[in-house]
Amino acid sequence: MSEADRPAVVLPRVTKGKRPSFFEDRSLDQMMTFIIELSTEVGVMRERLDTVERLLDSQGSVTRAAIEAYRPDAKVEAERNAWRDEFLKRVYRMHPAEQ
């Protein structure tokens, strides 16, 4: 089955059940959720910008269709994975407790 023949996956927009809690202070859970969501968005935007830059280098122009159709090769994936690993290490590094 080709990608075009696959039915679209529709995910529910509402979560069920109680939100998990990891810290005694609920505000810390909310802050961590915010940081995780923001980090995800930054990573997605970084990959999209990388796609635009690569298309401009190779084609001299870019369209939305070209961006959506772009599939990185193994070398590009490795570069992106290395960037992502370093980014997440920087964002989630442990800070020493203040004395």
N, CA, C and O of each residue as an XYZ file, in Angstrom:
396
protein
N       0.848     -1.179      0.000
C       0.000      0.000      0.000
C       0.892      1.241      0.000
O       1.788      1.359      0.836
N       0.656      2.149     -0.917
C       1.448      3.379     -0.983
C       0.954      4.369      0.062
O      -0.124      4.214      0.637
N       1.777      5.396      0.293
C       1.388      6.409      1.281
C       0.093      7.101      0.895
O      -0.717      7.426      1.762
N      -0.110      7.328     -0.385
C      -1.313      8.017     -0.855
C      -2.566      7.173     -0.627
O      -3.657      7.719     -0.462
N      -2.418      5.839     -0.618
C      -3.567      4.952     -0.446
C      -3.942      4.728      1.013
O      -5.030      4.234      1.310
N      -3.045      5.089      1.919
C      -3.322      4.866      3.344
C      -4.386      5.845      3.840
O      -4.362      7.022      3.479
N      -5.308      5.368      4.658
C      -6.293      6.287      5.220
C      -5.620      7.231      6.216
O      -4.654      6.859      6.883
N      -6.125      8.423      6.306
C      -5.578      9.399      7.239
C      -5.865      8.941      8.667
O      -6.948      8.440      8.970
N      -4.890      9.119      9.520
C      -5.058      8.771     10.929
C      -5.604      9.986     11.653
O      -5.026     11.070     11.582
N      -6.701      9.808     12.340
C      -7.304     10.888     13.098
C      -7.170     10.545     14.576
O      -7.711      9.547     15.052
N      -6.441     11.391     15.287
C      -6.244     11.166     16.711
C      -7.239     11.987     17.508
O      -7.617     13.081     17.088
N      -7.668     11.474     18.656
C      -8.598     12.244     19.483
C      -7.931     13.518     19.991
O      -6.739     13.508     20.299
N      -8.666     14.590     20.081
C      -8.138     15.879     20.525
C      -8.301     16.084     22.021
O      -7.837     17.088     22.561
N      -8.953     15.147     22.696
C      -9.193     15.267     24.126
C      -8.592     14.045     24.814
O      -8.843     12.908     24.416
N      -7.804     14.296     25.840
C      -7.242     13.177     26.583
C      -8.220     12.747     27.662
O      -8.980     13.556     28.194
N      -8.186     11.473     27.970
C      -9.059     10.941     29.005
C      -8.240     10.592     30.229
O      -7.048     10.297     30.135
N      -8.874     10.626     31.345
C      -8.197     10.248     32.576
C      -7.517     11.416     33.255
O      -7.510     12.543     32.761
N      -6.950     11.106     34.398
C      -6.292     12.114     35.225
C      -4.893     12.404     34.674
O      -4.187     11.493     34.241
N      -4.510     13.657     34.695
C      -3.175     14.061     34.247
C      -2.149     13.517     35.242
O      -2.321     13.664     36.453
N      -1.081     12.888     34.736
C      -0.070     12.354     35.654
C       0.655     13.473     36.393
O       0.808     14.580     35.876
N       1.089     13.171     37.589
C       1.802     14.142     38.408
C       3.134     13.528     38.824
O       3.177     12.373     39.249
N       4.213     14.285     38.707
C       5.541     13.771     39.020
C       6.191     14.481     40.196
O       7.079     13.926     40.843
N       5.758     15.703     40.478
C       6.334     16.487     41.558
C       5.257     16.806     42.588
O       4.069     16.851     42.270
N       5.686     17.024     43.815
C       4.726     17.391     44.857
C       4.063     18.730     44.541
O       2.873     18.919     44.794
N       4.827     19.632     44.000
C       4.325     20.957     43.638
C       3.780     20.908     42.211
O       4.538     20.700     41.263
N       2.492     21.095     42.058
C       1.848     21.009     40.741
C       2.432     22.024     39.748
O       2.474     21.761     38.546
N       2.873     23.157     40.238
C       3.438     24.169     39.338
C       4.715     23.659     38.667
O       5.017     24.061     37.544
N       5.469     22.784     39.334
C       6.657     22.198     38.706
C       6.259     21.273     37.558
O       6.919     21.256     36.519
N       5.193     20.511     37.737
C       4.692     19.680     36.640
C       4.284     20.546     35.451
O       4.588     20.222     34.303
N       3.599     21.643     35.733
C       3.170     22.542     34.665
C       4.371     23.162     33.963
O       4.375     23.283     32.738
N       5.380     23.551     34.718
C       6.576     24.150     34.133
C       7.319     23.129     33.266
O       7.767     23.459     32.168
N       7.448     21.906     33.748
C       8.126     20.873     32.963
C       7.356     20.579     31.673
O       7.963     20.395     30.618
N       6.041     20.536     31.752
C       5.226     20.329     30.550
C       5.480     21.447     29.553
O       5.641     21.196     28.359
N       5.516     22.665     30.036
C       5.783     23.815     29.175
C       7.157     23.691     28.507
O       7.285     23.917     27.304
N       8.171     23.335     29.278
C       9.527     23.224     28.740
C       9.599     22.114     27.694
O      10.221     22.288     26.647
N       8.977     20.992     27.969
C       8.984     19.873     27.018
C       8.275     20.257     25.727
O       8.780     19.989     24.636
N       7.111     20.880     25.843
C       6.368     21.279     24.641
C       7.131     22.327     23.843
O       7.186     22.249     22.616
N       7.710     23.288     24.511
C       8.477     24.320     23.820
C       9.724     23.726     23.159
O      10.063     24.102     22.037
N      10.398     22.815     23.832
C      11.570     22.155     23.248
C      11.186     21.380     21.990
O      11.921     21.385     21.002
N      10.050     20.723     22.029
C       9.569     19.981     20.865
C       9.335     20.922     19.691
O       9.738     20.631     18.564
N       8.686     22.045     19.955
C       8.418     23.022     18.894
C       9.706     23.585     18.316
O       9.813     23.756     17.102
N      10.685     23.876     19.165
C      11.969     24.390     18.683
C      12.644     23.349     17.793
O      13.187     23.692     16.742
N      12.613     22.092     18.201
C      13.208     21.028     17.398
C      12.550     20.887     16.041
O      13.232     20.704     15.033
N      11.227     20.971     16.008
C      10.490     20.870     14.745
C      10.831     22.052     13.839
O      11.076     21.874     12.646
N      10.847     23.255     14.407
C      11.188     24.436     13.596
C      12.619     24.359     13.090
O      12.896     24.776     11.965
N      13.531     23.838     13.896
C      14.933     23.703     13.491
C      15.047     22.745     12.299
O      15.771     23.024     11.344
N      14.327     21.611     12.360
C      14.370     20.667     11.241
C      13.749     21.259      9.985
O      14.242     21.032      8.880
N      12.679     22.010     10.149
C      12.034     22.619      8.981
C      12.949     23.672      8.359
O      13.057     23.750      7.135
N      13.598     24.471      9.176
C      14.544     25.463      8.669
C      15.710     24.771      7.967
O      16.161     25.225      6.915
N      16.194     23.683      8.541
C      17.266     22.917      7.902
C      16.823     22.426      6.528
O      17.600     22.455      5.574
N      15.579     21.976      6.430
C      15.042     21.534      5.141
C      15.035     22.689      4.141
O      15.459     22.522      2.998
N      14.562     23.839      4.560
C      14.521     25.016      3.674
C      15.932     25.370      3.204
O      16.149     25.622      2.019
N      16.889     25.389      4.131
C      18.259     25.738      3.760
C      18.844     24.730      2.771
O      19.520     25.114      1.816
N      18.586     23.462      2.997
C      19.116     22.436      2.093
C      18.475     22.538      0.709
O      19.155     22.371     -0.304
N      17.189     22.808      0.664
C      16.511     22.975     -0.630
C      17.032     24.208     -1.359
O      17.225     24.172     -2.574
N      17.257     25.284     -0.638
C      17.813     26.494     -1.267
C      19.212     26.221     -1.812
O      19.553     26.667     -2.908
N      20.019     25.491     -1.049
C      21.370     25.155     -1.526
C      21.325     24.310     -2.797
O      22.103     24.522     -3.726
N      20.405     23.353     -2.821
C      20.399     22.412     -3.956
C      19.570     22.903     -5.145
O      19.879     22.568     -6.289
N      18.521     23.691     -4.892
C      17.615     24.079     -5.967
C      17.575     25.581     -6.237
O      17.131     26.007     -7.303
N      18.030     26.373     -5.291
C      18.016     27.816     -5.481
C      16.694     28.475     -5.136
O      16.627     29.699     -5.029
N      15.653     27.698     -4.962
C      14.352     28.226     -4.546
C      13.642     27.134     -3.754
O      14.092     25.990     -3.698
N      12.534     27.510     -3.152
C      11.818     26.550     -2.310
C      10.324     26.823     -2.387
O       9.895     27.972     -2.489
N       9.550     25.769     -2.337
C       8.091     25.880     -2.279
C       7.605     25.065     -1.087
O       8.323     24.215     -0.561
N       6.382     25.340     -0.677
C       5.805     24.540      0.412
C       5.741     23.072      0.034
O       6.002     22.198      0.861
N       5.398     22.807     -1.202
C       5.311     21.420     -1.665
C       6.669     20.731     -1.568
O       6.752     19.569     -1.171
N       7.727     21.444     -1.930
C       9.069     20.868     -1.854
C       9.462     20.596     -0.402
O      10.103     19.587     -0.109
N       9.085     21.483      0.490
C       9.378     21.283      1.915
C       8.656     20.037      2.423
O       9.251     19.195      3.097
N       7.390     19.929      2.098
C       6.599     18.786      2.569
C       7.072     17.473      1.950
O       6.972     16.422      2.585
N       7.578     17.517      0.734
C       8.009     16.304      0.043
C       9.433     15.887      0.412
O       9.836     14.758      0.132
N      10.191     16.775      1.031
C      11.595     16.498      1.342
C      11.719     15.327      2.313
O      11.026     15.266      3.328
N      12.605     14.411      1.984
C      12.909     13.274      2.846
C      14.423     13.239      3.029
O      15.161     13.005      2.072
N      14.884     13.470      4.252
C      16.335     13.500      4.470
C      16.969     12.132      4.280
O      16.370     11.105      4.600
N      18.195     12.132      3.752
C      18.922     10.877      3.615
C      19.568     10.523      4.960
O      19.430     11.258      5.937
N      20.261      9.408      4.994
C      20.838      8.919      6.248
C      21.843      9.911      6.848
O      21.900     10.080      8.066
N      22.628     10.561      5.994
C      23.620     11.529      6.487
C      22.929     12.720      7.150
O      23.339     13.159      8.224
N      21.895     13.237      6.519
C      21.151     14.367      7.077
C      20.473     13.957      8.384
O      20.487     14.711      9.357
N      19.883     12.769      8.406
C      19.248     12.272      9.636
C      20.260     12.186     10.765
O      19.960     12.557     11.900
N      21.460     11.699     10.461
C      22.506     11.597     11.482
C      22.890     12.981     12.012
O      23.072     13.156     13.217
N      23.012     13.958     11.115
C      23.330     15.329     11.543
C      22.222     15.890     12.420
O      22.492     16.514     13.446
N      20.984     15.670     12.021
C      19.848     16.168     12.802
C      19.766     15.479     14.158
O      19.479     16.126     15.165
N      20.013     14.189     14.192
C      19.991     13.464     15.462
C      21.079     13.960     16.400
O      20.851     14.094     17.602
N      22.268     14.235     15.856
C      23.359     14.764     16.676
C      22.986     16.137     17.234
O      23.227     16.418     18.408
N      22.398     16.995     16.390
C      21.974     18.316     16.860
C      20.932     18.165     17.968
O      21.023     18.826     19.002
N      19.945     17.295     17.753
C      18.873     17.094     18.723
C      19.424     16.594     20.062
O      19.006     17.056     21.123
N      20.355     15.656     20.002
C      20.947     15.141     21.242
C      21.638     16.251     22.025
O      21.450     16.371     23.236
N      22.436     17.059     21.338
C      23.138     18.157     22.007
C      22.155     19.208     22.541
O      22.332     19.730     23.642
N      21.138     19.504     21.765
C      20.111     20.469     22.189
C      19.437     19.998     23.469
O      19.314     20.762     24.427
N      19.001     18.749     23.488
C      18.310     18.228     24.666
C      19.242     18.148     25.874
O      18.802     18.367     27.002
N      20.499     17.843     25.660
C      21.457     17.846     26.773
C      21.582     19.240     27.375
O      21.653     19.393     28.595
N      21.610     20.263     26.508
C      21.714     21.646     27.001
C      20.448     22.052     27.745
O      20.525     22.645     28.821
N      19.288     21.739     27.185
C      18.027     22.183     27.782
C      17.745     21.471     29.102
O      17.277     22.090     30.058
N      18.028     20.174     29.153
C      17.644     19.382     30.320
C      18.806     19.062     31.248
O      18.701     18.160     32.080
N      19.914     19.787     31.119
C      21.037     19.506     32.024
C      20.615     19.821     33.450
O      19.777     20.687     33.699
N      21.207     19.107     34.355
C      20.886     19.311     35.762
C      21.698     20.489     36.293
O      22.907     20.578     36.079
N      21.015     21.379     36.981
C      21.683     22.512     37.602
C      21.941     22.188     39.064
O      21.078     21.615     39.730
N      23.113     22.545     39.573
C      23.367     22.246     40.992
C      22.427     23.063     41.870
O      22.052     24.187     41.538
N      22.064     22.473     42.987
C      21.211     23.185     43.950
C      21.975     24.369     44.506
O      23.179     24.298     44.755
N      21.247     25.458     44.693
C      21.896     26.658     45.257
C      22.208     26.409     46.714
O      21.421     25.807     47.444
N      23.371     26.883     47.124
C      23.827     26.684     48.508
C      23.325     27.791     49.394
O      23.605     27.797     50.593
